[in-house]
Amino acid sequence: MTDRAGTTICILPALNETGKIGRVVRAVRESGQVDAVIVVDDASTDDTSGEARAAGAEVLRHERNRGVGAAIRTGLVYGNEHGYGIAVIMSGDDQHDAGELQQVLAPLRDNRADFVQGSRRLPGGKTVNGPPFREVATRVFSLLFTVLAGRRITDGSNGFRAFFLSILDDPAINLQQDWLDRYELEVYLLYKAARSPRIRMVEAPVTVFYRGTVQQYSKMKPLRDWWRLVRPLLYLTFGVRR
């Protein structure tokens, strides 16, 4: 990759995150690691947009719910159009630690990688208050990812990652596909990075927090949305989609 522009944008997809999104935005800004914080509000019915804006983020809002993949895509398009060199993607629900931004960004800034995937499984990474079923499911998913992508990935479902926006110029990567609108986009992008001989990819240790009650852990619906994570692996491995 040749684009090494130094400016960094943090993209926070969010849906009904009042009470959390302001805290996340403030923590990211106070880290001093990014130049802009963009919250993509995926048609929240609460005051997510207002809270994010009050905390200092620029807000892009979908008028109808389109999915987390579409929200991330909106943020990436904004980043490209405004000339940012690096994109960081974190959860808008306070699942990730902004204090770990430096260690995620370091391989990019030191020119050791083009794509950095956060991992709770590496030494120095951890899960806090993780439900047992989620621990098992994420480990099984990472094993499946490793087998199908042909490259060891210790935490394939972790949403904390950073990369040079220039990787999106690769003709093998096409995020403008409707089937990527929900959870598929993140897995698609990670799979493409893992398989590409042109993209240097590494993992970095991070912490994943599960806060609140079991019902608040995630907006994912167990069967439907886990299939949305798995199907990019199957489609890409067997040539169903590109």
Biotite code that builds the C-alpha atoms (Angstrom):
import biotite.structure as struc

atoms = struc.array([
    struc.Atom([0.000, 0.000, 0.000], chain_id="A", res_id=1, res_name="MET", atom_name="CA", element="C"),
    struc.Atom([1.317, 3.435, -0.896], chain_id="A", res_id=2, res_name="THR", atom_name="CA", element="C"),
    struc.Atom([-1.144, 5.798, 0.829], chain_id="A", res_id=3, res_name="ASP", atom_name="CA", element="C"),
    struc.Atom([0.360, 6.722, 4.193], chain_id="A", res_id=4, res_name="ARG", atom_name="CA", element="C"),
    struc.Atom([-1.597, 9.878, 4.979], chain_id="A", res_id=5, res_name="ALA", atom_name="CA", element="C"),
    struc.Atom([-1.368, 10.432, 8.701], chain_id="A", res_id=6, res_name="GLY", atom_name="CA", element="C"),
    struc.Atom([-4.878, 11.576, 9.588], chain_id="A", res_id=7, res_name="THR", atom_name="CA", element="C"),
    struc.Atom([-7.144, 9.138, 11.413], chain_id="A", res_id=8, res_name="THR", atom_name="CA", element="C"),
    struc.Atom([-10.930, 8.927, 11.566], chain_id="A", res_id=9, res_name="ILE", atom_name="CA", element="C"),
    struc.Atom([-12.814, 6.855, 14.146], chain_id="A", res_id=10, res_name="CYS", atom_name="CA", element="C"),
    struc.Atom([-16.121, 5.439, 12.919], chain_id="A", res_id=11, res_name="ILE", atom_name="CA", element="C"),
    struc.Atom([-18.738, 4.481, 15.506], chain_id="A", res_id=12, res_name="LEU", atom_name="CA", element="C"),
    struc.Atom([-21.849, 2.751, 14.126], chain_id="A", res_id=13, res_name="PRO", atom_name="CA", element="C"),
    struc.Atom([-24.708, 3.228, 16.581], chain_id="A", res_id=14, res_name="ALA", atom_name="CA", element="C"),
    struc.Atom([-28.332, 2.218, 17.062], chain_id="A", res_id=15, res_name="LEU", atom_name="CA", element="C"),
    struc.Atom([-30.267, 3.378, 20.139], chain_id="A", res_id=16, res_name="ASN", atom_name="CA", element="C"),
    struc.Atom([-27.166, 3.962, 22.261], chain_id="A", res_id=17, res_name="GLU", atom_name="CA", element="C"),
    struc.Atom([-28.353, 6.849, 24.440], chain_id="A", res_id=18, res_name="THR", atom_name="CA", element="C"),
    struc.Atom([-26.491, 6.646, 27.745], chain_id="A", res_id=19, res_name="GLY", atom_name="CA", element="C"),
    struc.Atom([-23.465, 5.031, 26.100], chain_id="A", res_id=20, res_name="LYS", atom_name="CA", element="C"),
    struc.Atom([-22.558, 6.857, 22.904], chain_id="A", res_id=21, res_name="ILE", atom_name="CA", element="C"),
    struc.Atom([-21.620, 10.125, 24.601], chain_id="A", res_id=22, res_name="GLY", atom_name="CA", element="C"),
    struc.Atom([-19.237, 8.291, 26.915], chain_id="A", res_id=23, res_name="ARG", atom_name="CA", element="C"),
    struc.Atom([-17.659, 6.465, 23.973], chain_id="A", res_id=24, res_name="VAL", atom_name="CA", element="C"),
    struc.Atom([-17.198, 9.652, 21.938], chain_id="A", res_id=25, res_name="VAL", atom_name="CA", element="C"),
    struc.Atom([-15.606, 11.499, 24.838], chain_id="A", res_id=26, res_name="ARG", atom_name="CA", element="C"),
    struc.Atom([-13.222, 8.619, 25.566], chain_id="A", res_id=27, res_name="ALA", atom_name="CA", element="C"),
    struc.Atom([-12.113, 8.402, 21.932], chain_id="A", res_id=28, res_name="VAL", atom_name="CA", element="C"),
    struc.Atom([-11.555, 12.156, 21.697], chain_id="A", res_id=29, res_name="ARG", atom_name="CA", element="C"),
    struc.Atom([-9.676, 12.261, 25.006], chain_id="A", res_id=30, res_name="GLU", atom_name="CA", element="C"),
    struc.Atom([-7.354, 9.468, 23.842], chain_id="A", res_id=31, res_name="SER", atom_name="CA", element="C"),
    struc.Atom([-5.644, 11.918, 21.500], chain_id="A", res_id=32, res_name="GLY", atom_name="CA", element="C"),
    struc.Atom([-5.232, 9.147, 18.926], chain_id="A", res_id=33, res_name="GLN", atom_name="CA", element="C"),
    struc.Atom([-7.685, 10.278, 16.234], chain_id="A", res_id=34, res_name="VAL", atom_name="CA", element="C"),
    struc.Atom([-8.348, 13.437, 14.264], chain_id="A", res_id=35, res_name="ASP", atom_name="CA", element="C"),
    struc.Atom([-12.114, 13.030, 13.928], chain_id="A", res_id=36, res_name="ALA", atom_name="CA", element="C"),
    struc.Atom([-14.922, 10.999, 15.468], chain_id="A", res_id=37, res_name="VAL", atom_name="CA", element="C"),
    struc.Atom([-17.871, 10.120, 13.245], chain_id="A", res_id=38, res_name="ILE", atom_name="CA", element="C"),
    struc.Atom([-21.004, 8.535, 14.660], chain_id="A", res_id=39, res_name="VAL", atom_name="CA", element="C"),
    struc.Atom([-23.218, 6.891, 12.058], chain_id="A", res_id=40, res_name="VAL", atom_name="CA", element="C"),
    struc.Atom([-26.694, 6.752, 13.585], chain_id="A", res_id=41, res_name="ASP", atom_name="CA", element="C"),
    struc.Atom([-28.592, 3.919, 11.905], chain_id="A", res_id=42, res_name="ASP", atom_name="CA", element="C"),
    struc.Atom([-32.074, 5.431, 12.382], chain_id="A", res_id=43, res_name="ALA", atom_name="CA", element="C"),
    struc.Atom([-32.141, 5.375, 16.177], chain_id="A", res_id=44, res_name="SER", atom_name="CA", element="C"),
    struc.Atom([-35.461, 6.091, 17.855], chain_id="A", res_id=45, res_name="THR", atom_name="CA", element="C"),
    struc.Atom([-33.793, 7.658, 20.916], chain_id="A", res_id=46, res_name="ASP", atom_name="CA", element="C"),
    struc.Atom([-31.419, 10.630, 21.282], chain_id="A", res_id=47, res_name="ASP", atom_name="CA", element="C"),
    struc.Atom([-28.280, 8.846, 20.067], chain_id="A", res_id=48, res_name="THR", atom_name="CA", element="C"),
    struc.Atom([-27.559, 11.588, 17.508], chain_id="A", res_id=49, res_name="SER", atom_name="CA", element="C"),
    struc.Atom([-28.021, 14.427, 19.967], chain_id="A", res_id=50, res_name="GLY", atom_name="CA", element="C"),
    struc.Atom([-25.907, 12.799, 22.657], chain_id="A", res_id=51, res_name="GLU", atom_name="CA", element="C"),
    struc.Atom([-23.112, 12.015, 20.203], chain_id="A", res_id=52, res_name="ALA", atom_name="CA", element="C"),
    struc.Atom([-23.133, 15.547, 18.809], chain_id="A", res_id=53, res_name="ARG", atom_name="CA", element="C"),
    struc.Atom([-23.060, 17.062, 22.304], chain_id="A", res_id=54, res_name="ALA", atom_name="CA", element="C"),
    struc.Atom([-19.992, 14.937, 23.115], chain_id="A", res_id=55, res_name="ALA", atom_name="CA", element="C"),
    struc.Atom([-18.134, 16.339, 20.103], chain_id="A", res_id=56, res_name="GLY", atom_name="CA", element="C"),
    struc.Atom([-18.753, 13.851, 17.295], chain_id="A", res_id=57, res_name="ALA", atom_name="CA", element="C"),
    struc.Atom([-19.876, 14.623, 13.797], chain_id="A", res_id=58, res_name="GLU", atom_name="CA", element="C"),
    struc.Atom([-23.072, 12.681, 13.170], chain_id="A", res_id=59, res_name="VAL", atom_name="CA", element="C"),
    struc.Atom([-24.206, 11.041, 9.944], chain_id="A", res_id=60, res_name="LEU", atom_name="CA", element="C"),
    struc.Atom([-27.742, 9.711, 10.183], chain_id="A", res_id=61, res_name="ARG", atom_name="CA", element="C"),
    struc.Atom([-29.622, 7.081, 8.200], chain_id="A", res_id=62, res_name="HIS", atom_name="CA", element="C"),
    struc.Atom([-33.311, 7.922, 7.888], chain_id="A", res_id=63, res_name="GLU", atom_name="CA", element="C"),
    struc.Atom([-34.192, 4.227, 7.915], chain_id="A", res_id=64, res_name="ARG", atom_name="CA", element="C"),
    struc.Atom([-32.479, 1.321, 9.612], chain_id="A", res_id=65, res_name="ASN", atom_name="CA", element="C"),
    struc.Atom([-30.063, -0.233, 7.138], chain_id="A", res_id=66, res_name="ARG", atom_name="CA", element="C"),
    struc.Atom([-27.759, -2.319, 9.337], chain_id="A", res_id=67, res_name="GLY", atom_name="CA", element="C"),
    struc.Atom([-24.355, -2.045, 10.961], chain_id="A", res_id=68, res_name="VAL", atom_name="CA", element="C"),
    struc.Atom([-22.559, -2.892, 7.720], chain_id="A", res_id=69, res_name="GLY", atom_name="CA", element="C"),
    struc.Atom([-24.305, -0.053, 5.915], chain_id="A", res_id=70, res_name="ALA", atom_name="CA", element="C"),
    struc.Atom([-23.441, 2.285, 8.801], chain_id="A", res_id=71, res_name="ALA", atom_name="CA", element="C"),
    struc.Atom([-19.763, 1.351, 8.605], chain_id="A", res_id=72, res_name="ILE", atom_name="CA", element="C"),
    struc.Atom([-19.846, 1.793, 4.817], chain_id="A", res_id=73, res_name="ARG", atom_name="CA", element="C"),
    struc.Atom([-21.303, 5.286, 5.238], chain_id="A", res_id=74, res_name="THR", atom_name="CA", element="C"),
    struc.Atom([-18.459, 6.167, 7.594], chain_id="A", res_id=75, res_name="GLY", atom_name="CA", element="C"),
    struc.Atom([-15.808, 4.745, 5.265], chain_id="A", res_id=76, res_name="LEU", atom_name="CA", element="C"),
    struc.Atom([-17.185, 6.666, 2.286], chain_id="A", res_id=77, res_name="VAL", atom_name="CA", element="C"),
    struc.Atom([-17.084, 9.840, 4.382], chain_id="A", res_id=78, res_name="TYR", atom_name="CA", element="C"),
    struc.Atom([-13.499, 9.113, 5.411], chain_id="A", res_id=79, res_name="GLY", atom_name="CA", element="C"),
    struc.Atom([-12.388, 8.586, 1.826], chain_id="A", res_id=80, res_name="ASN", atom_name="CA", element="C"),
    struc.Atom([-14.183, 11.669, 0.562], chain_id="A", res_id=81, res_name="GLU", atom_name="CA", element="C"),
    struc.Atom([-12.555, 13.816, 3.242], chain_id="A", res_id=82, res_name="HIS", atom_name="CA", element="C"),
    struc.Atom([-9.032, 12.526, 2.669], chain_id="A", res_id=83, res_name="GLY", atom_name="CA", element="C"),
    struc.Atom([-8.394, 10.578, 5.872], chain_id="A", res_id=84, res_name="TYR", atom_name="CA", element="C"),
    struc.Atom([-5.606, 8.024, 5.701], chain_id="A", res_id=85, res_name="GLY", atom_name="CA", element="C"),
    struc.Atom([-6.570, 5.619, 8.491], chain_id="A", res_id=86, res_name="ILE", atom_name="CA", element="C"),
    struc.Atom([-9.965, 4.386, 9.659], chain_id="A", res_id=87, res_name="ALA", atom_name="CA", element="C"),
    struc.Atom([-10.610, 2.933, 13.100], chain_id="A", res_id=88, res_name="VAL", atom_name="CA", element="C"),
    struc.Atom([-13.865, 1.099, 13.699], chain_id="A", res_id=89, res_name="ILE", atom_name="CA", element="C"),
    struc.Atom([-15.143, 0.596, 17.233], chain_id="A", res_id=90, res_name="MET", atom_name="CA", element="C"),
    struc.Atom([-18.465, -0.324, 18.746], chain_id="A", res_id=91, res_name="SER", atom_name="CA", element="C"),
    struc.Atom([-20.813, 2.491, 19.692], chain_id="A", res_id=92, res_name="GLY", atom_name="CA", element="C"),
    struc.Atom([-22.129, 0.553, 22.697], chain_id="A", res_id=93, res_name="ASP", atom_name="CA", element="C"),
    struc.Atom([-19.027, 0.981, 24.903], chain_id="A", res_id=94, res_name="ASP", atom_name="CA", element="C"),
    struc.Atom([-17.786, -2.560, 24.275], chain_id="A", res_id=95, res_name="GLN", atom_name="CA", element="C"),
    struc.Atom([-14.247, -1.436, 23.470], chain_id="A", res_id=96, res_name="HIS", atom_name="CA", element="C"),
    struc.Atom([-11.621, 0.532, 25.395], chain_id="A", res_id=97, res_name="ASP", atom_name="CA", element="C"),
    struc.Atom([-10.506, 3.790, 23.784], chain_id="A", res_id=98, res_name="ALA", atom_name="CA", element="C"),
    struc.Atom([-7.399, 3.580, 25.950], chain_id="A", res_id=99, res_name="GLY", atom_name="CA", element="C"),
    struc.Atom([-6.247, 0.757, 23.656], chain_id="A", res_id=100, res_name="GLU", atom_name="CA", element="C"),
    struc.Atom([-6.395, 2.834, 20.474], chain_id="A", res_id=101, res_name="LEU", atom_name="CA", element="C"),
    struc.Atom([-2.662, 3.485, 20.558], chain_id="A", res_id=102, res_name="GLN", atom_name="CA", element="C"),
    struc.Atom([-1.754, -0.210, 20.525], chain_id="A", res_id=103, res_name="GLN", atom_name="CA", element="C"),
    struc.Atom([-4.206, -0.906, 17.704], chain_id="A", res_id=104, res_name="VAL", atom_name="CA", element="C"),
    struc.Atom([-2.911, 1.977, 15.595], chain_id="A", res_id=105, res_name="LEU", atom_name="CA", element="C"),
    struc.Atom([0.803, 1.427, 16.285], chain_id="A", res_id=106, res_name="ALA", atom_name="CA", element="C"),
    struc.Atom([1.394, -1.242, 13.588], chain_id="A", res_id=107, res_name="PRO", atom_name="CA", element="C"),
    struc.Atom([-0.072, 1.112, 10.970], chain_id="A", res_id=108, res_name="LEU", atom_name="CA", element="C"),
    struc.Atom([1.839, 4.160, 12.124], chain_id="A", res_id=109, res_name="ARG", atom_name="CA", element="C"),
    struc.Atom([5.071, 2.164, 12.347], chain_id="A", res_id=110, res_name="ASP", atom_name="CA", element="C"),
    struc.Atom([4.472, 0.863, 8.803], chain_id="A", res_id=111, res_name="ASN", atom_name="CA", element="C"),
    struc.Atom([4.343, -2.756, 9.983], chain_id="A", res_id=112, res_name="ARG", atom_name="CA", element="C"),
    struc.Atom([0.824, -3.462, 8.748], chain_id="A", res_id=113, res_name="ALA", atom_name="CA", element="C"),
    struc.Atom([-2.002, -2.245, 6.537], chain_id="A", res_id=114, res_name="ASP", atom_name="CA", element="C"),
    struc.Atom([-4.818, -3.821, 8.561], chain_id="A", res_id=115, res_name="PHE", atom_name="CA", element="C"),
    struc.Atom([-4.975, -4.421, 12.321], chain_id="A", res_id=116, res_name="VAL", atom_name="CA", element="C"),
    struc.Atom([-7.608, -6.709, 13.810], chain_id="A", res_id=117, res_name="GLN", atom_name="CA", element="C"),
    struc.Atom([-8.320, -6.444, 17.532], chain_id="A", res_id=118, res_name="GLY", atom_name="CA", element="C"),
    struc.Atom([-8.208, -9.710, 19.472], chain_id="A", res_id=119, res_name="SER", atom_name="CA", element="C"),
    struc.Atom([-9.308, -10.559, 22.988], chain_id="A", res_id=120, res_name="ARG", atom_name="CA", element="C"),
    struc.Atom([-7.509, -13.907, 22.625], chain_id="A", res_id=121, res_name="ARG", atom_name="CA", element="C"),
    struc.Atom([-3.937, -12.645, 22.346], chain_id="A", res_id=122, res_name="LEU", atom_name="CA", element="C"),
    struc.Atom([-1.723, -12.207, 25.424], chain_id="A", res_id=123, res_name="PRO", atom_name="CA", element="C"),
    struc.Atom([-2.703, -8.835, 26.851], chain_id="A", res_id=124, res_name="GLY", atom_name="CA", element="C"),
    struc.Atom([-6.253, -9.095, 25.527], chain_id="A", res_id=125, res_name="GLY", atom_name="CA", element="C"),
    struc.Atom([-9.230, -10.203, 27.593], chain_id="A", res_id=126, res_name="LYS", atom_name="CA", element="C"),
    struc.Atom([-12.993, -10.435, 27.946], chain_id="A", res_id=127, res_name="THR", atom_name="CA", element="C"),
    struc.Atom([-14.746, -8.755, 30.870], chain_id="A", res_id=128, res_name="VAL", atom_name="CA", element="C"),
    struc.Atom([-18.094, -10.175, 32.033], chain_id="A", res_id=129, res_name="ASN", atom_name="CA", element="C"),
    struc.Atom([-18.440, -12.325, 28.924], chain_id="A", res_id=130, res_name="GLY", atom_name="CA", element="C"),
    struc.Atom([-21.340, -14.813, 28.895], chain_id="A", res_id=131, res_name="PRO", atom_name="CA", element="C"),
    struc.Atom([-20.144, -18.418, 28.418], chain_id="A", res_id=132, res_name="PRO", atom_name="CA", element="C"),
    struc.Atom([-22.271, -19.016, 25.316], chain_id="A", res_id=133, res_name="PHE", atom_name="CA", element="C"),
    struc.Atom([-20.708, -15.982, 23.629], chain_id="A", res_id=134, res_name="ARG", atom_name="CA", element="C"),
    struc.Atom([-17.210, -17.133, 24.515], chain_id="A", res_id=135, res_name="GLU", atom_name="CA", element="C"),
    struc.Atom([-17.834, -20.520, 22.928], chain_id="A", res_id=136, res_name="VAL", atom_name="CA", element="C"),
    struc.Atom([-19.511, -19.058, 19.849], chain_id="A", res_id=137, res_name="ALA", atom_name="CA", element="C"),
    struc.Atom([-16.730, -16.562, 19.135], chain_id="A", res_id=138, res_name="THR", atom_name="CA", element="C"),
    struc.Atom([-14.055, -19.235, 19.496], chain_id="A", res_id=139, res_name="ARG", atom_name="CA", element="C"),
    struc.Atom([-15.891, -21.572, 17.125], chain_id="A", res_id=140, res_name="VAL", atom_name="CA", element="C"),
    struc.Atom([-16.358, -18.752, 14.628], chain_id="A", res_id=141, res_name="PHE", atom_name="CA", element="C"),
    struc.Atom([-12.655, -17.871, 14.735], chain_id="A", res_id=142, res_name="SER", atom_name="CA", element="C"),
    struc.Atom([-11.724, -21.500, 14.141], chain_id="A", res_id=143, res_name="LEU", atom_name="CA", element="C"),
    struc.Atom([-14.071, -21.652, 11.146], chain_id="A", res_id=144, res_name="LEU", atom_name="CA", element="C"),
    struc.Atom([-12.604, -18.395, 9.834], chain_id="A", res_id=145, res_name="PHE", atom_name="CA", element="C"),
    struc.Atom([-9.079, -19.773, 10.164], chain_id="A", res_id=146, res_name="THR", atom_name="CA", element="C"),
    struc.Atom([-9.947, -22.959, 8.286], chain_id="A", res_id=147, res_name="VAL", atom_name="CA", element="C"),
    struc.Atom([-11.798, -21.263, 5.430], chain_id="A", res_id=148, res_name="LEU", atom_name="CA", element="C"),
    struc.Atom([-9.529, -18.234, 5.028], chain_id="A", res_id=149, res_name="ALA", atom_name="CA", element="C"),
    struc.Atom([-6.376, -20.315, 5.326], chain_id="A", res_id=150, res_name="GLY", atom_name="CA", element="C"),
    struc.Atom([-4.889, -17.928, 7.866], chain_id="A", res_id=151, res_name="ARG", atom_name="CA", element="C"),
    struc.Atom([-4.967, -18.072, 11.647], chain_id="A", res_id=152, res_name="ARG", atom_name="CA", element="C"),
    struc.Atom([-7.286, -15.481, 13.162], chain_id="A", res_id=153, res_name="ILE", atom_name="CA", element="C"),
    struc.Atom([-7.780, -15.624, 16.914], chain_id="A", res_id=154, res_name="THR", atom_name="CA", element="C"),
    struc.Atom([-10.816, -13.319, 17.158], chain_id="A", res_id=155, res_name="ASP", atom_name="CA", element="C"),
    struc.Atom([-12.681, -13.031, 13.882], chain_id="A", res_id=156, res_name="GLY", atom_name="CA", element="C"),
    struc.Atom([-15.861, -11.507, 15.308], chain_id="A", res_id=157, res_name="SER", atom_name="CA", element="C"),
    struc.Atom([-14.193, -8.626, 17.163], chain_id="A", res_id=158, res_name="ASN", atom_name="CA", element="C"),
    struc.Atom([-15.415, -5.271, 15.860], chain_id="A", res_id=159, res_name="GLY", atom_name="CA", element="C"),
    struc.Atom([-12.350, -3.240, 16.954], chain_id="A", res_id=160, res_name="PHE", atom_name="CA", element="C"),
    struc.Atom([-10.062, -2.793, 13.950], chain_id="A", res_id=161, res_name="ARG", atom_name="CA", element="C"),
    struc.Atom([-8.035, -0.201, 12.055], chain_id="A", res_id=162, res_name="ALA", atom_name="CA", element="C"),
    struc.Atom([-6.676, -0.021, 8.530], chain_id="A", res_id=163, res_name="PHE", atom_name="CA", element="C"),
    struc.Atom([-5.404, 2.251, 5.805], chain_id="A", res_id=164, res_name="PHE", atom_name="CA", element="C"),
    struc.Atom([-8.342, 3.451, 3.758], chain_id="A", res_id=165, res_name="LEU", atom_name="CA", element="C"),
    struc.Atom([-6.232, 2.845, 0.663], chain_id="A", res_id=166, res_name="SER", atom_name="CA", element="C"),
    struc.Atom([-6.865, -0.900, 0.971], chain_id="A", res_id=167, res_name="ILE", atom_name="CA", element="C"),
    struc.Atom([-10.384, -0.201, -0.261], chain_id="A", res_id=168, res_name="LEU", atom_name="CA", element="C"),
    struc.Atom([-8.889, 0.699, -3.654], chain_id="A", res_id=169, res_name="ASP", atom_name="CA", element="C"),
    struc.Atom([-8.054, -2.978, -4.126], chain_id="A", res_id=170, res_name="ASP", atom_name="CA", element="C"),
    struc.Atom([-10.259, -4.201, -7.013], chain_id="A", res_id=171, res_name="PRO", atom_name="CA", element="C"),
    struc.Atom([-10.876, -7.458, -5.121], chain_id="A", res_id=172, res_name="ALA", atom_name="CA", element="C"),
    struc.Atom([-12.697, -5.547, -2.357], chain_id="A", res_id=173, res_name="ILE", atom_name="CA", element="C"),
    struc.Atom([-16.205, -4.330, -3.140], chain_id="A", res_id=174, res_name="ASN", atom_name="CA", element="C"),
    struc.Atom([-18.092, -3.024, -0.136], chain_id="A", res_id=175, res_name="LEU", atom_name="CA", element="C"),
    struc.Atom([-20.858, -1.557, -2.305], chain_id="A", res_id=176, res_name="GLN", atom_name="CA", element="C"),
    struc.Atom([-22.928, -4.730, -2.279], chain_id="A", res_id=177, res_name="GLN", atom_name="CA", element="C"),
    struc.Atom([-26.376, -4.786, -0.703], chain_id="A", res_id=178, res_name="ASP", atom_name="CA", element="C"),
    struc.Atom([-25.871, -8.202, 0.901], chain_id="A", res_id=179, res_name="TRP", atom_name="CA", element="C"),
    struc.Atom([-23.173, -6.658, 3.125], chain_id="A", res_id=180, res_name="LEU", atom_name="CA", element="C"),
    struc.Atom([-25.535, -4.187, 4.804], chain_id="A", res_id=181, res_name="ASP", atom_name="CA", element="C"),
    struc.Atom([-25.738, -5.937, 8.161], chain_id="A", res_id=182, res_name="ARG", atom_name="CA", element="C"),
    struc.Atom([-23.143, -8.054, 9.983], chain_id="A", res_id=183, res_name="TYR", atom_name="CA", element="C"),
    struc.Atom([-21.697, -9.433, 6.758], chain_id="A", res_id=184, res_name="GLU", atom_name="CA", element="C"),
    struc.Atom([-19.561, -6.406, 5.867], chain_id="A", res_id=185, res_name="LEU", atom_name="CA", element="C"),
    struc.Atom([-17.111, -6.711, 8.743], chain_id="A", res_id=186, res_name="GLU", atom_name="CA", element="C"),
    struc.Atom([-16.446, -10.400, 8.100], chain_id="A", res_id=187, res_name="VAL", atom_name="CA", element="C"),
    struc.Atom([-16.191, -9.767, 4.352], chain_id="A", res_id=188, res_name="TYR", atom_name="CA", element="C"),
    struc.Atom([-13.550, -7.081, 4.872], chain_id="A", res_id=189, res_name="LEU", atom_name="CA", element="C"),
    struc.Atom([-11.544, -9.163, 7.344], chain_id="A", res_id=190, res_name="LEU", atom_name="CA", element="C"),
    struc.Atom([-11.635, -12.187, 5.030], chain_id="A", res_id=191, res_name="TYR", atom_name="CA", element="C"),
    struc.Atom([-10.458, -10.088, 2.080], chain_id="A", res_id=192, res_name="LYS", atom_name="CA", element="C"),
    struc.Atom([-7.608, -8.627, 4.135], chain_id="A", res_id=193, res_name="ALA", atom_name="CA", element="C"),
    struc.Atom([-6.586, -12.054, 5.420], chain_id="A", res_id=194, res_name="ALA", atom_name="CA", element="C"),
    struc.Atom([-6.508, -13.540, 1.929], chain_id="A", res_id=195, res_name="ARG", atom_name="CA", element="C"),
    struc.Atom([-4.879, -10.679, 0.035], chain_id="A", res_id=196, res_name="SER", atom_name="CA", element="C"),
    struc.Atom([-1.158, -10.958, -0.773], chain_id="A", res_id=197, res_name="PRO", atom_name="CA", element="C"),
    struc.Atom([-1.099, -7.155, -1.002], chain_id="A", res_id=198, res_name="ARG", atom_name="CA", element="C"),
    struc.Atom([-2.410, -6.403, 2.497], chain_id="A", res_id=199, res_name="ILE", atom_name="CA", element="C"),
    struc.Atom([-0.218, -6.878, 5.554], chain_id="A", res_id=200, res_name="ARG", atom_name="CA", element="C"),
    struc.Atom([-2.511, -7.905, 8.371], chain_id="A", res_id=201, res_name="MET", atom_name="CA", element="C"),
    struc.Atom([-1.751, -8.373, 12.073], chain_id="A", res_id=202, res_name="VAL", atom_name="CA", element="C"),
    struc.Atom([-3.775, -8.759, 15.257], chain_id="A", res_id=203, res_name="GLU", atom_name="CA", element="C"),
    struc.Atom([-3.437, -6.586, 18.358], chain_id="A", res_id=204, res_name="ALA", atom_name="CA", element="C"),
    struc.Atom([-4.587, -7.408, 21.907], chain_id="A", res_id=205, res_name="PRO", atom_name="CA", element="C"),
    struc.Atom([-7.731, -5.589, 23.068], chain_id="A", res_id=206, res_name="VAL", atom_name="CA", element="C"),
    struc.Atom([-10.352, -5.855, 25.798], chain_id="A", res_id=207, res_name="THR", atom_name="CA", element="C"),
    struc.Atom([-14.010, -6.621, 25.109], chain_id="A", res_id=208, res_name="VAL", atom_name="CA", element="C"),
    struc.Atom([-16.523, -5.533, 27.742], chain_id="A", res_id=209, res_name="PHE", atom_name="CA", element="C"),
    struc.Atom([-20.009, -6.995, 28.110], chain_id="A", res_id=210, res_name="TYR", atom_name="CA", element="C"),
    struc.Atom([-21.825, -4.420, 30.202], chain_id="A", res_id=211, res_name="ARG", atom_name="CA", element="C"),
    struc.Atom([-25.258, -4.631, 31.832], chain_id="A", res_id=212, res_name="GLY", atom_name="CA", element="C"),
    struc.Atom([-27.690, -7.516, 31.657], chain_id="A", res_id=213, res_name="THR", atom_name="CA", element="C"),
    struc.Atom([-27.565, -10.455, 29.273], chain_id="A", res_id=214, res_name="VAL", atom_name="CA", element="C"),
    struc.Atom([-30.289, -8.761, 27.199], chain_id="A", res_id=215, res_name="GLN", atom_name="CA", element="C"),
    struc.Atom([-28.050, -5.702, 26.817], chain_id="A", res_id=216, res_name="GLN", atom_name="CA", element="C"),
    struc.Atom([-24.934, -7.569, 25.705], chain_id="A", res_id=217, res_name="TYR", atom_name="CA", element="C"),
    struc.Atom([-25.675, -7.303, 22.005], chain_id="A", res_id=218, res_name="SER", atom_name="CA", element="C"),
    struc.Atom([-28.393, -6.500, 19.511], chain_id="A", res_id=219, res_name="LYS", atom_name="CA", element="C"),
    struc.Atom([-27.531, -9.696, 17.644], chain_id="A", res_id=220, res_name="MET", atom_name="CA", element="C"),
    struc.Atom([-30.262, -12.299, 17.264], chain_id="A", res_id=221, res_name="LYS", atom_name="CA", element="C"),
    struc.Atom([-28.530, -15.658, 17.875], chain_id="A", res_id=222, res_name="PRO", atom_name="CA", element="C"),
    struc.Atom([-29.466, -17.713, 14.818], chain_id="A", res_id=223, res_name="LEU", atom_name="CA", element="C"),
    struc.Atom([-30.236, -15.093, 12.191], chain_id="A", res_id=224, res_name="ARG", atom_name="CA", element="C"),
    struc.Atom([-27.270, -12.837, 12.894], chain_id="A", res_id=225, res_name="ASP", atom_name="CA", element="C"),
    struc.Atom([-24.707, -15.588, 13.451], chain_id="A", res_id=226, res_name="TRP", atom_name="CA", element="C"),
    struc.Atom([-25.667, -16.820, 9.996], chain_id="A", res_id=227, res_name="TRP", atom_name="CA", element="C"),
    struc.Atom([-24.938, -13.309, 8.739], chain_id="A", res_id=228, res_name="ARG", atom_name="CA", element="C"),
    struc.Atom([-21.436, -13.646, 10.171], chain_id="A", res_id=229, res_name="LEU", atom_name="CA", element="C"),
    struc.Atom([-20.860, -17.094, 8.723], chain_id="A", res_id=230, res_name="VAL", atom_name="CA", element="C"),
    struc.Atom([-22.225, -16.682, 5.235], chain_id="A", res_id=231, res_name="ARG", atom_name="CA", element="C"),
    struc.Atom([-19.493, -14.333, 3.927], chain_id="A", res_id=232, res_name="PRO", atom_name="CA", element="C"),
    struc.Atom([-16.964, -17.042, 4.796], chain_id="A", res_id=233, res_name="LEU", atom_name="CA", element="C"),
    struc.Atom([-18.926, -19.641, 2.855], chain_id="A", res_id=234, res_name="LEU", atom_name="CA", element="C"),
    struc.Atom([-19.846, -17.391, -0.064], chain_id="A", res_id=235, res_name="TYR", atom_name="CA", element="C"),
    struc.Atom([-16.291, -16.140, -0.599], chain_id="A", res_id=236, res_name="LEU", atom_name="CA", element="C"),
    struc.Atom([-14.576, -19.483, -0.040], chain_id="A", res_id=237, res_name="THR", atom_name="CA", element="C"),
    struc.Atom([-16.819, -21.288, -2.519], chain_id="A", res_id=238, res_name="PHE", atom_name="CA", element="C"),
    struc.Atom([-17.102, -18.469, -5.038], chain_id="A", res_id=239, res_name="GLY", atom_name="CA", element="C"),
    struc.Atom([-20.802, -17.730, -4.551], chain_id="A", res_id=240, res_name="VAL", atom_name="CA", element="C"),
    struc.Atom([-20.063, -14.011, -4.109], chain_id="A", res_id=241, res_name="ARG", atom_name="CA", element="C"),
    struc.Atom([-17.060, -11.791, -4.688], chain_id="A", res_id=242, res_name="ARG", atom_name="CA", element="C"),
])
